Amino acid sequence: MFCLCQVQEMDKQFEKLDKLLKKLQDAHEESKAVTKAPAMKSIKQRMEKDVDEVGKVSCFIKGKIEELDRENLANRQKPGCGKGTGVDRSRMATTLAVKKKLKDKMAEFQTLRETIHQEYREVVERRVFTVTGTRPDEETIEKLIDTGDSEQIFQKAIQEQGRGRIMDTVSEIHERHEAVRDLERKLLELQQIFLDMAVLIDAQGDMLDNIESQVSSAVDHVQSGNTALQKAKKLQKNSRKWMCIAIIILLLIVVIVVVAVIKPWSSNKGA
């Protein structure tokens, strides 16, 4: 019941996370080619909705894992299911595998967050170059990333090319800034689940190592006992063998002595 019901239920949730991650990756790729603020806003709304769903699914899985931990402790009270038994180690190993799976999945979302941040920087740099014809320095890029305010940077271009055309780019950069800022914040919230799982994995991994060490030690003791028992049985068998030989030799000696004393051949001669 432990594996069949709860773990399979979590596997379905992991499949949801896989699909959501793919949707977010695709939406991010789509956003890189967008040059209009309304289109960027639409993508932002879709991505925020998906990230919110990621948070809900992740918290659900985390809650189930915590439930498994409680059940594992309670199960140790049952006969034959104590700490270090085969049943206990199986449950612990299964729970640990799920924790690692969630931790790895959260790491994938953090990788996406880092990718979004890095490629946002590259997109902003290209936008500035497209409008001004010159590559912006690091300070200019950092200011745009931090504030999303590009109108001042484009003042010269506005004077030369007209406000209407340039303001489309200004609006798009501002909308992109808002989108990246909000998405990074939401994805960063998942980092706490990643850290929680990392702590639990380390703690449970050490516990499993200790249990395995104790079990291995117990097995070694049992094997040593079996070896000693086999040696004892062999010695006992050899002792019986030599005892039988000694008895036979003793009987032969007794027979010889008796025959020598009675001397039956002497009686035959007297007759």
C-alpha positions in Angstrom: 0.0 0.0 0.0 2.9 2.3 0.9 4.4 2.2 -2.6 1.4 1.5 -4.7 -0.8 4.3 -3.5 1.2 7.2 -2.2 4.3 7.1 -4.4 2.3 6.5 -7.6 0.2 9.5 -6.6 3.3 11.6 -6.3 4.6 10.3 -9.6 1.6 11.8 -11.3 2.4 15.2 -9.7 5.9 14.9 -10.9 4.6 14.4 -14.4 2.7 17.7 -14.0 5.9 19.4 -13.0 7.6 18.1 -16.1 4.9 19.5 -18.3 4.9 22.9 -16.5 8.6 23.1 -16.9 8.4 22.4 -20.6 5.7 25.1 -21.0 7.8 27.7 -19.1 10.9 26.9 -21.2 8.8 27.2 -24.4 7.3 30.5 -23.3 10.7 31.9 -22.4 12.0 31.0 -25.8 9.0 32.7 -27.4 9.5 35.8 -25.3 13.0 36.3 -26.6 11.6 37.1 -30.1 8.9 39.4 -28.9 9.3 43.2 -29.6 5.9 44.6 -28.5 4.8 45.3 -24.9 1.3 43.7 -25.2 2.8 40.4 -26.5 5.3 40.4 -23.7 2.6 41.1 -21.2 0.5 38.1 -22.5 3.5 35.8 -22.2 4.2 37.1 -18.7 0.7 36.3 -17.6 0.9 32.8 -18.9 4.2 32.1 -17.3 3.1 33.5 -14.0 0.1 31.3 -14.0 2.3 28.2 -14.7 4.8 29.2 -12.0 2.0 29.5 -9.5 0.8 26.0 -10.4 4.4 24.8 -10.0 4.3 26.2 -6.5 1.0 24.4 -5.7 2.1 21.0 -7.0 5.5 21.2 -5.3 3.9 22.1 -2.0 1.5 19.2 -2.4 4.4 16.7 -3.1 6.3 18.2 -0.1 3.3 17.7 2.1 3.0 14.0 1.0 6.7 13.5 1.7 6.2 14.8 5.2 3.3 12.5 5.6 5.4 9.6 4.6 8.0 10.5 7.2 5.4 10.5 9.9 4.0 7.1 8.7 7.6 5.7 8.6 8.1 6.5 12.3 4.6 5.2 13.2 5.2 2.0 11.3 8.3 1.2 13.4 6.0 0.5 16.3 4.5 -2.6 14.5 6.0 -6.0 15.2 8.8 -6.9 12.9 9.0 -3.4 11.5 11.3 -1.7 13.9 14.2 0.5 13.0 16.8 -1.2 10.8 14.5 -4.1 9.8 14.0 -4.9 6.1 10.6 -3.3 6.0 11.9 -0.1 7.7 14.9 0.2 5.4 12.6 -0.3 2.3 10.2 2.4 3.4 13.1 4.8 4.2 14.8 4.2 0.9 11.6 4.8 -1.0 10.9 8.0 0.8 14.5 9.1 0.2 14.2 8.5 -3.5 11.1 10.7 -3.7 12.9 13.5 -1.7 15.8 13.4 -4.2 13.4 13.5 -7.1 11.7 16.6 -5.8 15.1 18.2 -5.0 16.3 17.5 -8.5 13.1 18.9 -10.0 13.4 22.1 -8.0 17.0 22.4 -9.2 15.7 22.3 -12.8 13.4 25.3 -12.1 16.3 27.2 -10.5 18.3 26.5 -13.6 15.4 28.0 -15.6 15.4 31.1 -13.4 19.2 31.6 -14.0 18.7 31.1 -17.7 15.8 33.7 -17.8 18.0 36.2 -15.9 21.1 35.7 -18.1 19.1 35.8 -21.4 17.1 38.8 -20.3 20.4 40.6 -20.0 21.3 39.6 -23.5 18.0 40.6 -24.9 18.2 44.1 -23.2 21.7 44.5 -24.7 20.4 43.7 -28.2 17.5 46.1 -27.8 19.7 49.0 -26.9 22.1 48.2 -29.7 19.2 48.0 -32.2 17.9 51.4 -31.2 21.1 53.3 -30.6 23.5 51.6 -32.9 26.1 51.3 -30.1 26.7 48.5 -27.6 25.8 49.6 -24.0 28.4 49.4 -21.3 27.9 47.2 -18.2 26.7 50.0 -16.0 23.9 50.9 -18.6 22.8 47.2 -18.8 22.8 46.9 -15.0 20.7 50.0 -14.7 18.2 48.7 -17.2 18.0 45.3 -15.5 17.5 46.9 -12.1 14.9 49.6 -13.1 13.5 48.7 -16.5 13.6 52.4 -17.3 15.1 52.9 -20.7 13.6 56.2 -21.8 16.5 58.3 -20.5 19.0 56.0 -22.3 17.1 56.4 -25.5 16.8 60.2 -25.4 19.1 60.8 -28.3 17.4 58.1 -30.4 14.0 59.6 -29.6 15.2 63.0 -30.9 16.6 61.4 -34.1 14.0 58.8 -34.9 10.8 60.1 -33.3 9.2 59.4 -29.9 6.5 57.0 -31.2 8.8 54.4 -32.7 11.2 54.4 -29.8 8.5 54.4 -27.1 7.4 51.0 -28.4 10.8 49.6 -27.5 10.8 51.5 -24.2 7.4 49.9 -23.3 8.6 46.5 -24.3 11.7 46.7 -22.2 9.7 47.9 -19.2 7.2 45.1 -19.6 10.0 42.6 -20.0 11.6 43.9 -16.8 8.4 43.5 -14.9 7.9 40.0 -16.2 11.5 38.8 -15.4 11.4 40.4 -12.0 8.1 38.7 -11.0 9.0 35.4 -12.5 12.4 35.3 -10.8 10.8 36.1 -7.5 8.2 33.3 -7.9 10.8 30.8 -9.0 13.1 31.9 -6.1 10.4 30.9 -3.7 10.8 27.3 -5.0 14.4 27.5 -3.8 13.1 27.0 -0.2 11.6 23.7 -1.1 14.9 22.7 -2.7 16.8 23.6 0.5 14.3 21.8 2.7 14.7 18.6 0.6 18.5 18.9 0.7 18.4 19.1 4.5 16.0 16.1 4.8 18.1 14.1 2.3 21.3 14.6 4.2 19.7 13.7 7.5 17.9 10.6 6.1 21.0 9.6 4.1 23.1 9.6 7.2 20.4 7.6 9.0 20.2 5.0 6.3 24.0 4.7 6.2 24.0 4.1 10.0 21.3 1.5 9.7 23.1 -0.2 6.8 26.3 -0.2 8.8 24.5 -1.8 11.8 22.8 -4.4 9.6 26.2 -5.2 7.9 27.8 -5.6 11.3 25.0 -7.8 12.4 25.4 -9.9 9.3 29.1 -10.2 9.9 28.5 -11.4 13.4 25.9 -13.9 12.2 28.3 -15.2 9.5 31.1 -15.4 12.1 28.8 -17.4 14.4 27.9 -19.7 11.6 31.5 -20.3 10.7 32.3 -21.0 14.3 29.4 -23.3 14.6 30.5 -25.3 11.5 33.9 -25.6 12.9 32.5 -26.9 16.2 30.3 -29.4 14.4 33.4 -30.6 12.4 35.4 -31.0 15.6 32.5 -32.8 17.3 32.2 -35.1 14.3 36.0 -35.8 14.4 35.9 -36.4 18.1 33.1 -38.9 17.8 35.1 -40.7 15.0 38.2 -41.0 17.1 36.1 -42.0 20.1 34.6 -44.9 18.1 38.1 -45.9 16.9 39.4 -45.8 20.5 36.4 -47.9 21.7 37.0 -50.5 19.0 40.7 -50.7 19.8 39.9 -51.0 23.5 37.4 -53.8 22.8 40.1 -55.6 20.7 42.6 -55.3 23.6 40.0 -56.7 26.0 39.2 -59.6 23.8 42.9 -60.4 23.4 43.5 -60.2 27.1 40.5 -62.4 27.9 41.6 -64.9 25.3 45.1 -64.9 26.7 43.9 -65.5 30.2 41.4 -68.2 29.4 43.7 -70.0 26.9 41.0 -72.1 25.3 43.6 -74.0 23.3 45.0 -75.4 26.6 41.7 -76.9 27.5 41.4 -78.6 24.2 44.8 -80.2 24.7 43.9 -81.6 28.2 40.8 -83.2 26.8 
